[in-house]
Amino acid sequence: MKLLRKGQTGHETPAMIDPDGRMRDLSGIIRDIDADALSPAGLLRLRSLNWRELPVMENDGRIGPCVPRPLNYVCIGLNYADHAAEAGMAVPKEPIIFLKSLSAYSGPYDDVRIPPGSQKTDWEVELGVVIGTRASHVSEADSMDYVAGYCVCNDISERSFQIERGGTWDKGKGCDTFGPTGPWLVTKDEVPDPQSLDMWLDVDGVRMQSGNTRTMVFNIRQLISYVSAFITLHPGDIVVTGTPPGVGMGKKPEPVFLRPGQTMRLGIAGLGEQSTKAVMWDQACDSGASQ
């Protein structure tokens, strides 16, 4: 199934994409794409629906993040060896974990606000793993039992904040709108091998990133088990699994960073596409852009 949420920020309606590609309203069946819906029983119930009986929704208006704001938005750093190389950093011996601010959480077509003082706002296409069942200290062998599905994420990063301002990475990763997520949650039964998904990102039509999840340093089973040893994962939480090479910071002969007015278009095979426009902070606030 492809599950999504349609509507203005804080007022999204749960929906699904039917086999004909139309949106179907799920609000008469579930409250949201929440813990109840993401549980094994909840997903089984949704799969058993006669989708032809669900109301058709107009294919216009805002698409929100594919799950409500999670309790934990966990990111993995340097999880592709070739990305570590372009960043001039060693391949980690254990997964690097950081938490993205929940004010960063935004929709797959919402504007990305370049924050005041930014010099180096960058892009990172990543596979997001959506948790369906509470996970704490789970084994690698059992870790996929806790996964509800997958989605496209863009781990927007301000490199000068992240690297040059001291301390942890969080200040460069957690700015408002720095976590576009969606458009869909694709349930794991429709993704036979999440370790073999092509992924890409364009800026103004120019291909910047191209990779495949098979080249992760730590695979999804390892990551869910590892993260759950430190952070209890709850239904609707997202583990964002790292980015392939091609980020702006790593471009040669000179780094390339986002400028106001540029558009990022990105996707992962079978999981849909995002398209977000970079705007100046003042412009976004003046226009009432949503987070």
C-alpha positions in Angstrom: 0.0 0.0 0.0 0.9 3.6 -0.5 -0.3 5.7 2.4 -0.2 9.5 2.5 -1.7 12.6 4.2 -3.3 15.4 2.3 -4.1 18.9 3.6 -2.7 21.9 5.4 -0.2 21.6 8.2 -1.9 20.1 11.3 -5.1 19.3 9.4 -4.0 16.5 7.1 -6.4 13.8 6.0 -5.2 10.2 5.8 -5.4 8.6 2.3 -4.1 5.9 0.1 -3.2 5.5 -3.5 -5.4 3.0 -5.2 -4.1 0.6 -8.0 -5.3 3.1 -10.6 -3.2 5.9 -9.1 -6.1 7.8 -7.5 -6.2 9.1 -4.0 -8.7 7.5 -1.7 -9.9 9.1 1.6 -9.2 7.0 4.6 -10.6 9.4 7.2 -13.8 7.3 7.7 -11.6 4.3 8.6 -8.7 5.7 10.6 -7.8 8.9 12.4 -4.4 9.3 10.8 -1.4 7.3 9.7 -0.6 6.8 13.4 0.4 4.0 15.8 -2.9 2.2 15.4 -2.8 2.3 11.6 0.9 1.3 11.4 0.6 -1.7 13.7 0.6 -5.1 12.0 -3.2 -5.4 12.8 -3.8 -1.9 11.5 -2.0 -2.5 8.2 -3.8 -5.8 7.8 -7.1 -4.0 8.2 -6.2 -1.4 5.6 -5.1 -4.1 3.2 -8.5 -5.9 3.6 -10.5 -2.8 2.6 -12.4 -2.7 -0.6 -10.7 0.4 -2.0 -13.3 0.9 -4.6 -15.8 1.9 -1.8 -13.5 4.6 -0.5 -14.2 8.2 -1.5 -12.0 9.6 -4.3 -10.0 12.7 -3.4 -9.1 15.5 -5.8 -5.5 15.3 -6.9 -4.7 18.9 -5.8 -3.7 20.7 -2.7 -0.9 20.2 -0.3 0.6 16.7 0.5 1.9 16.6 4.0 4.6 14.3 5.5 3.5 10.7 5.2 3.2 10.2 9.0 2.3 12.6 11.7 5.2 14.4 13.4 7.2 11.5 15.0 8.5 11.1 18.5 12.0 10.4 17.1 13.4 11.4 13.8 16.7 9.5 13.9 19.4 10.0 11.2 22.5 8.0 10.4 25.6 9.8 9.3 28.3 8.7 6.8 26.5 5.4 6.0 27.8 5.3 2.4 31.5 4.8 2.0 31.7 6.9 -1.1 29.9 9.8 0.6 32.3 9.5 3.6 35.2 9.8 1.1 33.8 12.9 -0.6 33.3 14.5 2.8 36.9 13.7 3.7 35.8 11.6 6.7 36.6 8.0 7.7 34.1 5.3 7.3 32.6 4.8 10.7 33.2 1.6 12.7 29.7 1.9 14.3 26.7 3.8 13.0 26.8 7.5 13.6 23.4 8.6 15.2 22.0 12.1 15.4 18.5 13.4 16.0 16.9 15.9 13.7 14.8 18.6 15.3 11.1 18.0 14.9 10.6 21.6 13.8 12.6 20.4 10.7 9.8 18.0 9.8 8.0 19.1 6.6 6.1 17.9 3.6 7.5 16.6 0.3 6.5 19.7 -1.7 6.9 22.4 1.1 9.4 25.2 0.6 12.8 24.7 2.2 13.8 27.9 4.2 17.4 28.9 3.9 18.1 30.1 7.5 19.6 33.5 8.4 23.3 33.5 8.1 23.4 30.3 6.0 26.3 30.1 3.5 26.3 26.3 2.8 22.8 24.8 2.7 23.1 21.3 1.2 20.9 18.4 0.1 20.9 14.6 1.0 18.5 12.1 -0.6 17.9 9.3 1.9 15.8 6.2 2.5 13.5 6.6 5.5 12.4 3.5 7.5 9.1 4.0 9.3 8.6 2.1 12.5 5.4 0.2 13.0 5.9 -1.5 16.4 7.7 -0.3 19.5 11.3 -1.4 19.3 13.8 -1.6 22.2 16.9 -3.7 22.2 15.8 -5.8 19.2 18.0 -8.3 17.5 19.2 -7.9 13.9 17.4 -11.2 13.1 14.0 -9.7 14.3 14.5 -6.1 13.4 12.4 -6.1 10.2 9.4 -7.2 12.2 9.3 -3.7 13.6 9.2 -1.9 10.3 6.0 -0.7 8.8 7.4 0.7 5.5 9.6 3.1 3.7 9.6 6.7 2.4 11.8 9.3 0.7 13.6 11.8 2.9 15.8 14.8 2.3 18.2 15.4 5.1 18.8 19.1 4.4 22.0 20.3 6.1 23.7 23.6 6.6 27.4 22.6 6.5 28.9 25.7 8.1 26.5 25.3 11.1 27.1 21.5 11.2 30.9 21.5 10.8 32.4 24.9 11.6 30.3 26.1 14.6 31.6 23.6 17.2 29.7 20.8 19.0 27.5 18.2 17.4 25.9 18.1 14.0 22.4 18.8 15.2 22.6 22.6 14.7 23.2 22.1 11.0 20.6 19.5 10.6 17.6 20.7 12.6 16.7 24.1 11.1 13.0 24.6 10.3 11.9 22.7 7.1 15.1 20.7 6.9 13.3 17.4 6.9 11.0 17.0 3.8 9.4 13.5 4.2 7.2 11.6 1.8 5.1 11.8 -0.4 4.1 8.3 0.5 4.7 5.6 3.1 5.1 2.4 1.1 4.4 -0.6 3.2 7.2 -3.1 3.5 5.3 -5.9 1.7 5.6 -3.8 -1.5 9.4 -3.4 -1.2 10.8 -6.9 -1.5 14.4 -5.7 -1.2 15.0 -2.3 0.5 18.7 -2.9 0.0 18.4 -2.6 -3.8 16.7 0.7 -4.4 18.0 3.3 -6.9 18.0 6.9 -5.5 18.7 10.2 -7.1 18.5 14.0 -6.6 18.5 16.9 -9.1 18.9 20.6 -8.5 17.3 22.7 -11.2 17.3 19.7 -13.5 21.0 18.8 -13.0 21.7 15.4 -11.6 23.6 15.8 -8.3 23.2 12.5 -6.6 22.8 9.0 -7.9 23.2 5.9 -5.8 21.6 2.6 -4.6 20.8 1.4 -1.1 22.9 -1.7 -1.7 26.1 0.4 -0.9 25.1 1.2 2.7 27.9 0.6 5.2 25.3 -0.6 7.7 22.1 -2.2 6.4 18.6 -1.6 7.6 18.6 -4.7 9.9 21.8 -3.6 11.5 20.6 0.0 11.9 17.2 -0.8 13.5 18.8 -3.2 16.0 21.7 -0.7 16.7 19.5 2.4 17.2 17.0 0.5 19.4 19.8 -0.3 21.8 20.1 3.4 22.6 16.8 4.9 21.7 13.4 3.2 22.0 11.7 3.5 18.7 7.9 4.1 18.6 5.3 3.6 15.9 5.6 6.4 13.4 9.3 7.1 14.2 11.6 7.4 11.2 15.1 6.2 10.9 16.8 8.0 8.0 19.6 5.8 6.7 22.3 8.0 5.1 23.0 9.5 1.7 25.0 8.4 -1.3 27.7 10.7 -2.9 26.9 13.9 -4.7 26.1 16.3 -2.0 27.1 19.9 -2.6 29.8 19.9 0.0 31.7 17.2 -2.0 31.5 18.8 -5.5 34.8 19.4 -7.3 36.6 21.6 -8.0 34.5 23.7 -5.7 31.5 23.0 -3.4 28.1 23.9 -4.6 25.3 25.0 -2.3 21.6 25.8 -2.6 20.6 29.3 -3.6 17.1 30.9 -3.2 14.8 30.0 -6.0 16.4 26.7 -6.8 14.4 23.5 -6.9 15.4 20.1 -5.6 13.7 17.1 -7.2 14.5 13.7 -5.7 13.2 10.2 -5.5 13.7 6.5 -4.7 12.6 3.7 -6.9 9.0 2.7 -6.0 8.7 5.3 -3.2 7.8 8.4 -5.1 9.3 11.8 -5.7 9.7 15.1 -3.8 10.0 18.5 -5.3 10.9 21.4 -3.0 11.9 25.0 -3.6 14.6 26.8 -1.6 13.5 30.2 -0.4 15.0 32.9 1.8 13.9 32.8 5.4 12.4 36.3 5.3 10.5 35.5 2.1 9.1 32.3 3.6 8.0 34.0 6.8 6.4 36.9 4.9 4.4 34.5 2.7 3.3 32.3 5.7 5.0 29.2 4.4 4.2 26.1 6.4 6.7 24.1 8.4 
